[in-house]
Amino acid sequence: MKIRGMKTTIASYIIVENRFRIENAFSELKEEENERLHSRKELTSTRMTFREQSAWSHNMKRMKLDLNLQSTSVFGATTEHYYHKHQLLTGHYFHTSIGC
């Protein structure tokens, strides 16, 4: 009888130990998932910031181009000449109909 009681005690100990391991593994998985979600949110935020800054930079370049275009037209340079010069310097090509 003593042996049977020891087997039961060992079996119940193993069950409790396994349950503890499973609970620890589950809590670790939940923590990793939370970290993963936080990283995804941070990456999304960084992408949005980059897109906003990129759009702002593009708008500033466009404003600079417009200001330069206005100043060159005052000094007698042609619009076509300015667009060609801008294309050579930056590699950006504009699809505009000049004179409309």
N, C-alpha and C positions, 0 to 999 in steps of 0.2 A: 503493500500500500504506500509505503513511503516513496517508492520509485514513481508510482503513478502520480503522486502529488508533486514531485519534483518536475516531472514532465509537463504537468499542467502549469506550474509556475514558470518554467522556462518558455513554454509556448506563449503564455500570456505576456511575458517580458519581451519576447521577440515581436509580438503583435504591437505592443505599446511602442517599442523602439522603431519599428517600421512606420507606424503612424506618425511618430515624431519626425522621422526623416522625410516622409511625404509632405507633412505640413511645412517643414523648413524649405523643402524644394519648391513647394507652391508659393511660399512667401518670397523666396528668391526670384522666382519667375515673375511674380507680380511686380517686384521692385525693378527688375530688368525691363519689363514692359513699360513701366512708368518712365524710366530713363529714356527708353526708345521714343516714347511719345513726346517727351520734353525735347529730345534732339530733333525730332521731325518739326515740331512747332518752331524751334529756334532756326532751323534751316529755312523754313517757309518765311519766317520774319526777315531773315537775311536776304532771301531772294526778292522779297517785296521792297526792301530798302534799296537793293541794287537797281531794281526796275525803276523805282521812283527817282533815284539819283541819275540814272541813265536818261530818263525822260527829261529831267531838269536840265542836264547837260546838253541834250539835243535841242531843247527850247532856247537855251542861252546861245548856242551856236547859230541857230536860226535867226535870233534877234541880232546877233553880231553881223551875220550875213546881210540882213535887211538894212541895218544901219550903214554898213559899208557900201551897200548898193545905193542907198540914198546919197551918201557923200560922193560916190564916184559919178553919179548922174549929175550932181551939181558941178563937178569939175570937168565934165565933158566926156568921160569914158563911157563906152557903150555897155549896155547890159550884157550883150553876148560876150564881150571881152571879159567882163567880170566873172560870169559863170564859167567860162573856159578856164580862167586863172584859178578859180576855186576848185574846179575839177582836178586840175593838175596838182594843186597843193594837197588836197585832202583825199582824193579818190572818190568823193561823193558826187553823184550825178543827179541832177535835178530834172524832173520831167515837168517843165512848166511851159506854158504858151506865153511868150513874151509879147507884150503889146495889147493884151486883152483887157 
